[in-house]
Amino acid sequence: MLYDDSRKPTLSHVLNLTERKRLSLTGVEDVEAFDEETVVLSTSGGALTVRGSSLKINKLTLDGGELLVEGRIDSLEYAAERERRRGFLGKLMG
């Protein structure tokens, strides 16, 4: 029997913000983009964008789903769930 990597267990998503300077996250699946003002993440709780200034990723462990961001954190924004797109045939069938 082959191992099915697509059925990974879902990581618990926990967010802890301390004094708007230190953001600790679990349930991180991927870091899609980052610079000193923005960090874009995929988490088990959805897509998350962190905005601020002087942002640094001080710890990243994708195997454990952990991330530590330090700097001035101004906002945390989860992306709205996207509606499931229907294909061409789905649109024809109504």
Summary of the structure (lengths in Angstrom):
residues: 94
radius of gyration: 16.6
end to end distance: 39.4
largest distance: 52.6
contacts: 225
relative contact order: 0.21
helix: 10%
strand: 55%
